[in-house]
Amino acid sequence: MAVQKSFAVTAILCVCLQSATTTPPVLERLDEAWVKEALDVVLAEASLSHCSLIFIMDKTSSYFYEALRIRVSARKTGGDVVFDVADDRSIGVNLTMTQVVAQARKMQLMSWCTLVVVFSDNSTFLSVFAEIADKGRLMVWETKLLVITRLPLSNLQDLLQNCWTFSMMNTMFLELNTSSGENHCRIYGHMPYGPNGSHVAQLASLNSGHVLVNLGDRTLFPEKYNNFHGMKVNLTWIPLTPYWMVMKRPGPNGTEVTTFSGREYCIMENIALILNFSLNPLPYTGWDPVMKRLRTREAFLWPVTLPILPHMLELYDFSFFLERSTLAFTMAKPSNKPTWESLYRPLQIDVWGLVVASVVIVYIVLLMMNKSGKDKGPGAWLVMKQVLGTLLDEAIPGELPQRSTTRVVLTAWLIFSFVVGTVYRSNLTASLTIPKYPPRIETLSGLVDANTKQVDRAFFIYLLIFFVPCGTQFSWI
């Protein structure tokens, strides 16, 4: 199903948000056109002019409303959504911000690339946004965040270091300086890994002539994870052969040394070598703690093979794949078990029925012919041995019959036995050389008909929920 990724729509949504507990300082009003030009310079330098923009602003950033109106009317591509958060003490902070983030995420999912621009001079508002944006999964690495504020550097450092959305995600702070001077705008970002640990770095500055000055080799929205500078990164894992295997060997002084191997571990080792970090596998205590460590960010990585099903998309965001594989219904290769039934499979049931009927008829005919003559012929047991023995390619027991009629019947039976035996041996050789396997199970209904004894119930429920809308053949299960 194709999803529209870019659309030329501009919307201004007014929602209410409770006032912060701390009253923001009254700051000097800025020139709207100047702020608009500063934003344009940053977007052009970061090559984000084609992206969809999501603006979130509170009452302390009313100075930017006119600049935003000028800029939105001039855009020709992409899409813009403006959330103007008003002041209303009757509505809670978290509830309203959750609604704003939910609407913003809908647009983020429909866009090829997204830039979230937040305007506020209130540190409480920014911290609430950071928390809700993290819980609402608004910020993935492809989504960039630009915070425009007039807060002093000390407040910015506190936000950048203590809020996950600002410290670890693709976030920059544009500090507007109201004092006179050449560098009236400064751009900051938090670098979680560096030679001296995590720190807040100034990335660039913007002078009064709207000329962006980069500091050293730093760029806007820099990569934070291309070099961990030898840091130790926590990793959670599941012992699953052949992806992740645990090996224990004797160590010095009677100790036991635990080492790891497997496909996923080798991949992580190579990634760690390229990105300059060391692995710290946490102790495995079960499936639930593995997921909890990721949610609480006790662990940073989890190498795993996951099917991308709808219920997975409700919990996780997938941004990069080491290898892709299509969802398929797979079963073990069917095989024939060695049983006595293989002896009659070379011939069909109808043929076997005709052979049995022929044996009975020939036996009765020969027995009656022997009793009707003047000379007493062989007994019933000897006649049975003659009929079955010749069918099984054995010699005729006893003496040959004297009467010509008996010889004609016996000769016809020998020819019949030769034909049937030749066909049987040929089909048996063919079935052993090129066996015919039973049909492969390829549907859920076939799986049920095969009397499958064990299915992962938790995972099977998700598969069933996913496949039932695809056709009626699964609706009865």
C-alpha positions as CSV (number, residue, x, y, z in Angstrom):
1,M,0.0,0.0,0.0
2,A,1.5,3.3,-1.0
3,V,1.7,6.0,1.6
4,Q,1.8,9.7,0.6
5,K,5.1,11.0,2.0
6,S,4.9,14.7,1.2
7,F,2.0,17.0,0.9
8,A,1.5,20.7,0.5
9,V,-0.7,21.4,3.5
10,T,-0.4,24.1,6.1
11,A,-2.4,23.9,9.3
12,I,-2.4,26.0,12.5
13,L,-3.8,24.1,15.5
14,C,-4.4,26.0,18.7
15,V,-4.4,23.8,21.8
16,C,-4.3,24.7,25.5
17,L,-1.6,24.0,28.0
18,Q,-1.4,24.8,31.7
19,S,1.0,27.5,32.7
20,A,4.4,26.4,34.1
21,T,5.0,26.6,37.7
22,T,7.9,29.1,37.1
23,T,7.1,32.3,35.4
24,P,9.4,32.9,32.4
25,P,11.3,36.1,32.3
26,V,9.9,39.0,30.2
27,L,12.3,39.3,27.3
28,E,12.7,42.0,24.7
29,R,10.6,41.4,21.6
30,L,12.6,40.4,18.5
31,D,12.1,41.5,14.9
32,E,10.0,38.8,13.2
33,A,11.6,39.1,9.8
34,W,15.1,38.8,11.4
35,V,14.1,35.6,13.2
36,K,12.5,34.2,10.0
37,E,15.7,34.9,8.0
38,A,17.8,33.2,10.7
39,L,15.6,30.1,10.5
40,D,15.9,30.0,6.7
41,V,19.7,30.2,6.9
42,V,19.8,27.2,9.2
43,L,17.4,25.1,7.1
44,A,19.2,25.9,3.9
45,E,22.6,25.1,5.5
46,A,21.3,21.7,6.8
47,S,19.6,20.9,3.5
48,L,16.2,20.6,5.1
49,S,14.2,23.1,3.0
50,H,12.3,20.2,1.3
51,C,11.3,18.5,4.5
52,S,8.0,18.7,6.3
53,L,8.1,21.1,9.2
54,I,6.3,20.7,12.5
55,F,6.2,23.9,14.6
56,I,5.3,23.8,18.3
57,M,5.2,27.1,20.2
58,D,3.9,28.4,23.6
59,K,2.8,31.8,24.7
60,T,6.4,32.9,25.5
61,S,7.2,32.6,21.8
62,S,4.5,34.8,20.4
63,Y,7.2,37.0,18.9
64,F,7.7,34.3,16.3
65,Y,4.2,34.0,15.2
66,E,4.4,36.7,12.6
67,A,7.7,35.4,11.3
68,L,6.2,32.0,11.0
69,R,3.2,33.3,9.1
70,I,5.6,35.0,6.6
71,R,7.6,31.9,6.2
72,V,4.7,29.4,5.9
73,S,3.0,31.4,3.1
74,A,6.2,31.4,1.1
75,R,6.8,27.6,1.1
76,K,5.9,25.7,-2.0
77,T,6.8,22.1,-1.2
78,G,6.5,19.8,1.8
79,G,4.1,20.4,4.5
80,D,3.8,22.6,7.6
81,V,1.9,22.1,10.8
82,V,1.8,24.7,13.5
83,F,0.8,23.9,17.1
84,D,0.1,27.1,19.0
85,V,-0.1,26.1,22.6
86,A,-2.2,28.6,24.5
87,D,-2.5,29.2,28.2
88,D,-5.4,27.5,30.0
89,R,-5.1,26.4,33.7
90,S,-8.0,24.0,33.4
91,I,-6.1,21.5,31.3
92,G,-3.1,19.5,32.5
93,V,0.4,19.8,30.9
94,N,1.0,16.2,30.2
95,L,-2.4,15.5,28.7
96,T,-2.3,18.3,26.2
97,M,1.3,17.8,25.2
98,T,0.5,14.1,24.6
99,Q,-2.2,15.1,22.2
100,V,0.2,17.5,20.4
101,V,2.9,14.9,20.1
102,A,0.4,12.3,18.8
103,Q,-0.7,14.6,16.0
104,A,2.9,15.5,15.2
105,R,3.8,11.8,15.0
106,K,1.1,11.2,12.4
107,M,2.6,13.8,10.1
108,Q,6.1,12.4,10.8
109,L,5.0,9.0,9.6
110,M,3.6,10.4,6.4
111,S,6.7,12.4,5.5
112,W,10.0,11.4,3.9
113,C,11.9,13.7,6.3
114,T,10.7,15.8,9.2
115,L,12.1,18.7,11.1
116,V,10.4,19.6,14.4
117,V,10.9,23.2,15.4
118,V,10.0,24.1,19.0
119,F,9.8,27.8,20.2
120,S,9.8,28.5,23.9
121,D,11.6,30.6,26.5
122,N,10.2,28.4,29.2
123,S,12.5,25.6,30.5
124,T,9.6,23.7,32.1
125,F,7.7,23.7,28.8
126,L,10.8,22.3,27.0
127,S,11.4,19.6,29.6
128,V,7.8,18.5,29.4
129,F,8.0,18.4,25.6
130,A,11.2,16.3,25.8
131,E,9.6,13.7,28.1
132,I,6.4,13.4,26.1
133,A,8.2,13.3,22.7
134,D,10.3,10.4,24.0
135,K,7.3,8.5,25.2
136,G,5.3,9.3,22.1
137,R,8.1,8.1,19.8
138,L,8.1,11.4,17.9
139,M,11.9,11.5,17.8
140,V,13.6,8.9,15.8
141,W,17.1,9.6,14.4
142,E,15.8,10.5,10.9
143,T,13.6,13.2,12.6
144,K,15.6,16.3,13.4
145,L,14.7,18.7,16.2
146,L,15.5,22.4,16.4
147,V,14.7,24.3,19.6
148,I,14.7,28.1,19.2
149,T,14.9,29.9,22.6
150,R,16.2,32.9,24.4
151,L,17.1,31.0,27.6
152,P,20.7,31.5,28.9
153,L,23.4,29.0,28.2
154,S,23.2,27.6,31.8
155,N,19.6,26.6,31.3
156,L,20.4,25.1,27.9
157,Q,23.2,23.0,29.4
158,D,20.8,21.6,32.0
159,L,18.2,20.6,29.4
160,L,20.8,19.2,27.0
161,Q,22.4,17.0,29.7
162,N,19.3,15.8,31.5
163,C,16.7,15.2,28.8
164,W,17.1,12.1,26.5
165,T,15.4,13.8,23.6
166,F,17.8,16.7,23.7
167,S,21.0,14.8,24.7
168,M,20.9,11.6,22.6
169,M,18.6,12.4,19.6
170,N,19.3,14.5,16.6
171,T,18.7,17.9,18.3
172,M,20.1,21.4,18.1
173,F,19.4,24.5,20.2
174,L,19.4,27.9,18.5
175,E,20.0,30.5,21.2
176,L,18.7,34.0,20.2
177,N,20.9,36.7,21.7
178,T,19.0,40.0,22.2
179,S,22.2,41.9,23.1
180,S,24.0,43.9,20.4
181,G,27.0,42.2,18.9
182,E,28.2,40.4,15.8
183,N,27.3,36.9,16.8
184,H,23.6,37.3,17.8
185,C,22.7,33.6,17.4
186,R,24.5,30.6,18.7
187,I,23.8,27.0,17.9
188,Y,24.5,24.3,20.5
189,G,24.3,20.5,20.5
190,H,25.0,17.8,23.0
191,M,27.7,15.3,22.1
192,P,27.2,12.1,24.3
193,Y,30.5,10.6,23.4
194,G,33.8,12.4,23.0
195,P,37.5,12.2,24.0
196,N,36.6,13.7,27.4
197,G,33.1,12.3,27.8
198,S,29.8,13.9,27.1
199,H,29.7,17.7,26.7
200,V,27.6,20.5,25.3
201,A,29.3,21.9,22.1
202,Q,28.8,25.1,20.2
203,L,28.3,24.0,16.6
204,A,28.0,27.4,14.8
205,S,27.1,31.0,15.1
206,L,25.1,33.4,13.0
207,N,26.2,37.0,12.7
208,S,24.1,40.1,12.0
209,G,24.5,39.6,8.3
210,H,22.9,36.2,8.4
211,V,26.2,34.5,7.6
212,L,26.5,31.1,9.3
213,V,29.9,30.5,10.8
214,N,30.8,26.9,11.5
215,L,33.2,26.2,14.3
216,G,36.1,23.9,13.2
217,D,34.9,20.8,11.5
218,R,31.5,20.7,13.2
219,T,28.4,20.7,11.1
220,L,24.7,21.3,11.8
221,F,22.9,18.2,13.2
222,P,26.2,16.3,13.5
223,E,26.4,12.5,13.8
224,K,26.7,11.6,17.4
225,Y,27.4,7.9,17.1
226,N,30.1,7.6,14.3
227,N,32.8,7.5,17.0
228,F,32.3,6.4,20.6
229,H,35.9,7.2,21.5
230,G,36.5,3.8,23.2
231,M,33.5,4.0,25.5
232,K,31.9,0.8,26.9
233,V,28.4,0.2,25.5
234,N,25.9,-2.0,27.4
235,L,24.4,-4.7,25.3
236,T,21.6,-7.1,26.1
237,W,21.2,-10.5,24.4
238,I,19.3,-13.8,24.2
239,P,21.2,-17.2,24.0
240,L,19.9,-18.5,20.7
241,T,22.0,-20.8,18.6
242,P,23.6,-20.0,16.1
243,Y,23.1,-16.3,16.6
244,W,24.4,-15.9,20.1
245,M,26.2,-18.7,21.9
246,V,27.8,-18.7,25.4
247,M,31.0,-20.6,25.9
248,K,32.7,-21.2,29.3
249,R,36.3,-22.3,29.8
250,P,38.6,-22.6,32.8
251,G,40.4,-19.5,33.8
252,P,43.3,-18.7,36.1
253,N,43.2,-19.5,39.8
254,G,40.3,-21.9,39.3
255,T,37.9,-19.3,37.9
256,E,35.6,-19.7,35.0
257,V,35.8,-17.3,32.0
258,T,32.7,-16.7,29.9
259,T,33.1,-15.9,26.2
260,F,30.6,-15.4,23.4
261,S,30.4,-16.4,19.8
262,G,27.8,-16.7,17.1
263,R,26.6,-14.7,14.1
264,E,25.1,-11.7,16.0
265,Y,28.0,-11.5,18.3
266,C,30.4,-11.4,15.3
267,I,28.3,-8.6,13.7
268,M,28.4,-6.6,17.0
269,E,32.2,-7.1,17.3
270,N,32.7,-5.7,13.8
271,I,30.4,-2.7,14.4
272,A,32.2,-2.0,17.7
273,L,35.5,-2.1,15.9
274,I,34.4,0.4,13.2
275,L,32.6,2.8,15.6
276,N,35.3,2.6,18.3
277,F,33.5,1.1,21.3
278,S,33.8,-2.0,23.4
279,L,30.9,-4.4,24.1
280,N,29.6,-5.0,27.6
281,P,27.1,-7.9,27.5
282,L,24.8,-7.7,30.5
283,P,24.0,-11.0,32.3
284,Y,21.1,-12.9,30.8
285,T,18.2,-13.4,33.2
286,G,15.3,-14.0,30.9
287,W,13.3,-12.5,28.0
288,D,11.4,-9.9,30.0
289,P,14.5,-8.3,31.5
290,V,16.0,-8.0,28.0
291,M,13.1,-5.8,26.8
292,K,13.0,-3.9,30.1
293,R,16.7,-3.0,29.8
294,L,16.0,-1.4,26.4
295,R,13.0,0.5,27.7
296,T,14.9,1.8,30.7
297,R,18.0,2.4,28.6
298,E,20.1,0.3,30.8
299,A,21.3,-1.4,27.6
300,F,21.9,0.5,24.4
301,L,22.0,-2.4,21.9
302,W,20.2,-5.7,21.3
303,P,21.2,-7.7,18.2
304,V,18.1,-9.7,17.2
305,T,16.2,-11.0,14.3
306,L,12.7,-9.8,14.4
307,P,9.7,-10.2,12.0
308,I,8.2,-6.8,11.1
309,L,4.6,-7.5,11.9
310,P,1.9,-4.8,12.7
311,H,2.1,-5.4,16.4
312,M,5.9,-4.9,16.3
313,L,5.4,-1.5,14.6
314,E,3.3,-0.5,17.5
315,L,6.2,-1.0,19.9
316,Y,9.4,-0.3,17.8
317,D,10.6,2.0,15.1
318,F,12.7,0.3,12.4
319,S,15.3,2.7,10.8
320,F,18.1,0.5,9.5
321,F,18.3,-3.2,8.5
322,L,21.5,-5.2,8.3
323,E,19.7,-7.7,6.1
324,R,16.1,-8.0,4.8
325,S,14.1,-11.2,4.5
326,T,10.5,-11.6,3.4
327,L,7.9,-13.1,5.6
328,A,7.2,-16.7,4.5
329,F,5.4,-19.7,5.8
330,T,8.0,-22.4,6.1
331,M,7.9,-26.1,7.2
332,A,10.4,-28.9,7.3
333,K,11.0,-30.9,4.1
334,P,8.4,-33.7,4.0
335,S,9.9,-37.2,4.2
336,N,8.7,-40.8,3.9
337,K,9.1,-42.9,7.0
338,P,10.4,-46.5,6.4
339,T,7.3,-48.7,7.0
340,W,5.9,-52.0,5.7
341,E,3.4,-49.9,3.7
342,S,6.1,-49.2,1.2
343,L,5.8,-52.7,-0.1
344,Y,2.3,-52.1,-1.7
345,R,2.8,-48.5,-2.8
346,P,4.3,-49.5,-6.2
347,L,0.9,-50.6,-7.3
348,Q,-2.4,-48.9,-6.8
349,I,-5.1,-50.2,-4.6
350,D,-7.3,-51.2,-7.6
351,V,-4.5,-53.3,-9.1
352,W,-3.9,-55.1,-5.8
353,G,-7.6,-55.9,-5.6
354,L,-7.6,-57.4,-9.1
355,V,-4.5,-59.5,-8.3
356,V,-6.1,-60.9,-5.1
357,A,-9.3,-61.6,-7.1
358,S,-7.3,-63.4,-9.8
359,V,-5.5,-65.5,-7.2
360,V,-8.8,-66.6,-5.7
361,I,-10.4,-67.4,-9.1
362,V,-7.4,-69.3,-10.5
363,Y,-7.1,-71.3,-7.2
364,I,-10.8,-72.3,-7.4
365,V,-10.6,-73.2,-11.1
366,L,-7.6,-75.4,-10.7
367,L,-9.0,-77.1,-7.6
368,M,-12.3,-77.9,-9.4
369,M,-10.5,-79.1,-12.5
370,N,-8.4,-81.5,-10.4
371,K,-11.4,-83.0,-8.7
372,S,-13.5,-83.4,-11.9
373,G,-11.0,-85.6,-13.8
374,K,-10.6,-89.4,-13.6
375,D,-7.2,-89.2,-12.2
376,K,-6.9,-87.5,-8.8
377,G,-4.8,-84.4,-9.1
378,P,-2.8,-82.5,-6.4
379,G,-4.5,-81.5,-3.2
380,A,-5.8,-78.1,-2.2
381,W,-2.6,-77.2,-0.4
382,L,-0.4,-78.0,-3.4
383,V,-2.7,-76.0,-5.7
384,M,-2.4,-73.0,-3.4
385,K,1.4,-73.4,-3.5
386,Q,1.3,-73.5,-7.2
387,V,-0.7,-70.3,-7.6
388,L,1.0,-68.2,-4.9
389,G,4.5,-69.6,-5.7
390,T,4.4,-68.8,-9.4
391,L,3.1,-65.3,-8.5
392,L,6.1,-64.8,-6.2
393,D,8.5,-66.0,-9.0
394,E,9.1,-69.5,-7.5
395,A,9.2,-72.9,-9.3
396,I,6.1,-75.0,-9.7
397,P,6.1,-77.4,-6.8
398,G,5.4,-81.1,-7.5
399,E,4.8,-82.7,-10.8
400,L,3.4,-80.9,-13.8
401,P,-0.3,-81.5,-14.6
402,Q,-1.1,-84.3,-17.1
403,R,-4.2,-82.8,-18.6
404,S,-3.9,-80.2,-21.3
405,T,-6.7,-78.0,-19.9
406,T,-4.9,-77.7,-16.6
407,R,-1.7,-76.9,-18.4
408,V,-3.4,-74.1,-20.4
409,V,-4.8,-72.5,-17.2
410,L,-1.5,-72.8,-15.5
411,T,0.4,-71.4,-18.4
412,A,-2.0,-68.4,-18.6
413,W,-1.4,-67.9,-14.9
414,L,2.4,-68.0,-15.4
415,I,2.1,-65.3,-18.0
416,F,-0.1,-63.1,-15.8
417,S,2.3,-63.6,-12.8
418,F,5.3,-62.6,-15.1
419,V,3.6,-59.4,-16.2
420,V,2.5,-58.4,-12.7
421,G,5.9,-59.2,-11.1
422,T,7.7,-57.2,-13.8
423,V,5.5,-54.2,-13.3
424,Y,5.8,-54.4,-9.5
425,R,9.6,-54.7,-9.5
426,S,9.9,-51.8,-12.0
427,N,7.6,-49.5,-9.9
428,L,9.4,-50.5,-6.7
429,T,12.8,-49.7,-8.1
430,A,11.5,-46.3,-9.4
431,S,9.9,-45.4,-6.0
432,L,13.1,-46.2,-4.2
433,T,15.3,-44.3,-6.7
434,I,13.0,-41.3,-7.1
435,P,10.8,-41.2,-4.0
436,K,7.5,-39.3,-4.1
437,Y,7.2,-37.1,-1.0
438,P,4.0,-36.0,0.5
439,P,2.7,-32.5,-0.3
440,R,4.3,-29.5,1.5
441,I,2.2,-27.6,4.0
442,E,1.8,-24.0,2.8
443,T,-1.3,-22.7,4.6
444,L,-2.5,-22.4,8.2
445,S,-5.4,-24.7,7.3
446,G,-2.9,-27.3,6.1
447,L,-1.0,-26.9,9.4
448,V,-4.2,-27.7,11.4
449,D,-5.0,-30.6,9.1
450,A,-1.6,-32.1,9.7
451,N,-2.4,-32.3,13.4
452,T,0.5,-30.1,14.5
453,K,1.2,-30.8,18.2
454,Q,3.0,-27.6,19.3
455,V,2.7,-24.0,18.2
456,D,4.1,-20.9,20.0
457,R,0.7,-19.6,21.2
458,A,1.8,-16.0,21.9
459,F,3.4,-15.5,18.6
460,F,0.8,-17.5,16.7
461,I,-1.9,-15.1,17.9
462,Y,-0.1,-12.2,16.3
463,L,0.3,-14.1,13.0
464,L,-3.4,-15.0,13.1
465,I,-4.4,-11.4,13.7
466,F,-2.2,-10.3,10.8
467,F,-3.3,-12.9,8.3
468,V,-7.1,-13.2,9.0
469,P,-7.9,-10.0,7.0
470,C,-6.0,-11.3,4.0
471,G,-8.5,-14.0,3.2
472,T,-11.4,-16.1,4.4
473,Q,-9.4,-19.4,4.5
474,F,-8.0,-18.5,7.9
475,S,-11.2,-17.1,9.5
476,W,-12.4,-20.5,10.8
477,I,-9.3,-21.2,12.8
